Amino acid sequence: MLYAIIGHDIPDSLTKRLATRPAHVARLQALQNEGRLILAGPFPNVDAVDPGAAGFSGSLIVAEFATLKDAETWAQADPYMIAGIYTQILVKPFKKVFPI
């Protein structure tokens, strides 16, 4: 089943994000290599693709896991969570309708 993982950042997280990003991206790459990643990306703090120094307010990941517990366990082990970048992570079952 698909799950939406929404991480909420601490204020002014950009410096910590940049330092931790390689480990975070490596985990996403592993999901992609397994064919389980639907989409992933950050929420810019401003209305721009590249927010520059404004940074990000969090992230969205939609991926396939066997159970909600598996998705929650995976999310809690995210490098952004471990580094204290995320203040919280919300994991919810997700039903993809479009695109078909």
Residue pairs with C-beta under 8 A, 6 or more apart in sequence:
1 64
1 65
1 66
1 67
1 68
1 93
2 38
2 62
2 63
2 64
2 93
2 94
2 95
2 96
3 62
3 63
3 64
3 65
3 68
3 71
3 91
3 92
3 93
3 94
4 60
4 61
4 62
4 90
4 91
4 92
4 93
4 94
5 59
5 60
5 61
5 62
5 63
5 71
5 74
5 75
5 89
5 90
5 91
6 58
6 59
6 60
6 89
6 90
6 91
6 92
7 58
7 59
7 60
7 61
7 75
7 78
7 80
7 81
7 85
7 86
7 88
7 89
8 57
8 58
8 86
8 87
8 88
8 89
8 90
9 17
9 55
9 56
9 57
9 58
9 59
9 80
9 85
9 86
9 87
10 16
10 84
10 85
10 86
10 87
12 55
13 55
13 56
13 85
14 53
14 55
14 56
16 83
16 84
16 85
17 42
17 55
17 56
17 80
17 85
19 83
20 79
20 80
20 83
20 85
23 79
24 78
24 79
24 80
27 78
27 79
28 37
28 40
28 61
31 37
31 63
35 64
36 63
36 64
36 65
37 61
37 62
37 63
37 64
38 62
38 63
38 64
38 96
39 60
39 61
39 62
40 59
40 60
40 61
40 62
40 63
41 59
41 60
42 56
42 58
42 59
42 60
43 56
43 57
43 58
43 59
43 60
44 50
44 51
44 54
44 55
44 56
44 57
45 51
45 54
45 55
45 56
45 57
46 54
48 54
58 86
59 80
59 86
61 75
62 94
62 96
63 71
63 74
65 71
65 74
68 91
68 93
71 91
72 89
72 91
75 81
75 89
75 91
76 89
78 86
78 89
80 86
81 89
